[in-house]
Amino acid sequence: MAKTMSKTEKRIWGIVFLAPFVILILAMFPIIHFGGRLIFTFGPDRIGSGGGGFDTRVFGSHTLETEYGEIRLRNFAHILSRFGTVAMIFDRTFERGRASHNLVVEGIVIPQNIQVTFNVYTQQIRTLTLAPSGLVRDFQEVEVSGIPFTVGRIDFNPRFSQQGGGTADILTYFFASGYVTLADGAQIYFPLFPDGSPMSRGLYIDKDDERWRIFTRTAYRTLLRLPGETEFAEYREITFRPHWGEFIEGVLAE
């Protein structure tokens, strides 16, 4: 005669069968953190992510405090999460009005439509991408201490520079043309390529040393005319005080 299961055994088997479904449902609603704040999200992509990054949607409104201002996330903002925190806020999140910010970097007012990448270990901004497509036509114009630059990306504390000009606290990849006059009267000239297309340069900002540096990796260098000189000379690097202050030193092009 078959043995009839007791109520306790039925409960145990019920828990065994239901537990995976409960765990699955809980996994779809991960709780992440940023700056001590807990953020409830909906992220079905977390399932199958293997512990890596996953897309998720934010519940409620949250303000993320950063070194350069606040980023405000609205209900159902689309973000990427890694290691239990915010790793990236997608450009389409800003474009659709589900996120906004008041970021200012060394006097540079950052446009609203950007993509923000964080260092997941320090929760500090790692990169501001003004042209997520990577195309020059999508670079955005900003003012750098009163001078218009067309910028694609700003890196913070880069380990090395893709421009090849060394490290800095902040590295801005930009296009510019025309003249800039420094505080001591020295003149910088940003030429275009012979075909009229813009030339990529890097503006390196060293906050502790209070130095700005422009580096050009192409064969067509940045031009500089120092006070008292009558002709412009080609430079590979030009270093000066912040916000277009006095000239410090330069490396002539070979």
Secondary structure, 3 states (H helix, E strand, C coil): CCCCCCHHHHHHHHHHHHHHHHHHHHHCCCEEEECCEEEEEECHHHCCCCCCCEEEEECCCEEEEECCEEEEECCCCEEEEECCEEEEECHHHHHCCCEEECCEECCEECCCCCEEEEECCCCEEEEEECCCCCCHHHCEEEEECCEEEEEEEEEECCCCCCCCCCCCCEEEEEECCEEEECCCCCEEEECCCCCCCCCEEEEEEECCCCEEEEECCCCCCEEEECCCCCCCEEEEEEEECCCCCCEEEEEECC
